[in-house]
Amino acid sequence: MDWIIPILTLVVGLIAGFFGGAYYLRRQLSNMQMDEKQIQAMARSMGMNLNQKQLKQMTRSMKNMKLPGKFPKSK
């Protein structure tokens, strides 16, 4: 009995920590906003130079991007 409670507490803590961390990360990623200067800097670091039309398109796609909540159910 002296070793069951600490092991059970560890398992419950690991499970709760995993789900809490996943929830926090998903929330942070969904709230992430990038302005045009940050997008341009990211593109330059990858070796691309975006013109104004591409920059607006990239900004629009970043605003419309949604993270999937769960995997879709297969039929």
C-alpha positions in Angstrom: 0.0 0.0 0.0 2.9 2.3 0.6 4.1 2.1 -3.0 0.7 2.1 -4.7 -0.3 5.7 -3.9 3.0 7.3 -5.2 2.9 5.3 -8.4 -0.8 6.1 -8.9 -0.1 9.7 -8.2 2.7 9.8 -10.7 0.6 8.2 -13.5 -2.3 10.5 -12.9 0.1 13.5 -12.8 1.7 12.5 -16.1 -1.6 12.0 -17.8 -3.0 15.3 -16.5 0.3 17.1 -17.5 0.2 15.8 -21.0 -3.4 16.8 -21.6 -2.9 20.2 -20.0 0.2 20.8 -22.1 -1.5 19.8 -25.3 -4.5 22.1 -24.5 -2.2 25.0 -23.7 -0.1 24.5 -26.9 -3.2 24.2 -29.1 -4.6 27.4 -27.6 -1.3 29.3 -28.1 -1.0 28.2 -31.7 -4.6 29.2 -32.5 -3.9 32.7 -31.0 -0.7 33.2 -32.9 -0.8 36.3 -35.1 1.9 37.3 -37.5 2.1 40.7 -39.1 3.5 41.5 -42.6 7.0 42.3 -41.3 7.3 39.0 -39.5 6.1 37.1 -42.5 8.5 38.9 -44.8 11.4 38.2 -42.3 10.4 34.5 -42.2 10.3 34.3 -46.0 13.7 36.0 -46.3 15.2 33.5 -43.7 14.0 30.7 -46.0 15.6 32.4 -49.1 12.5 33.8 -50.6 11.6 37.4 -51.4 7.9 38.0 -51.4 6.3 40.7 -53.5 3.3 42.7 -52.2 0.7 40.4 -53.8 2.3 37.3 -52.4 2.7 38.9 -49.0 -1.1 39.8 -48.9 -2.0 36.3 -50.0 0.3 34.8 -47.3 -1.2 37.1 -44.6 -4.8 36.2 -45.7 -4.0 32.5 -45.6 -2.4 32.8 -42.1 -5.5 34.5 -40.8 -7.8 31.8 -42.3 -5.7 28.9 -41.1 -7.4 26.7 -38.5 -5.9 23.9 -36.6 -7.7 20.6 -36.6 -9.2 19.7 -33.2 -9.2 16.0 -33.7 -8.6 13.5 -36.4 -11.6 13.0 -38.7 -13.6 9.9 -38.1 -13.2 7.3 -40.9 -16.3 5.7 -42.2 
